[in-house]
Amino acid sequence: MNDVLMAAVVFSGMYMIFKLILDSITRTKLINKSLVDEKVKYLFQEYHQKKGHSDIKWGMVLLGIGVALIIRQVAPYTIGDEGMFGLMFIFAGLGFLIYYFISGQKLKGTQQDHNTPES
């Protein structure tokens, strides 16, 4: 089990590094060719807004899984292994639901900000 986890961590880390490098190269080429206009700025701005929401989502999910693990440590004899996986999925699902409501409220707030007439 530890070998699988280690391989998953290594490959996910390699993927993230590879993606960061390719994104940086793409941005550099766009800037060097003077292709940066309002459309490209809008795309990058939207990417950063979504990334912020994604961080909230995964934070909530990992928090839920952590709560399930703490519950397992507190009550080791009353919860079996199957119950542990159930708790992890339940709390991860609760994290996704909380994220859904938080992102919905943020999306409504940003839409209202864009729809207000400027003076």
Buried (B, 14 or more C-beta within 10 A) or exposed (E): EEEEEEEEEEEEEEEEEEEEEEEEEEEEEBEEEEEEEEEEEEEEEEEEEEEEEEEBBEEBBEBBBEBBBEBBEEEEEEBEEEBBEEBBEEBBEBBBEBBEEBBEEBEEEEEEEEEEEEE
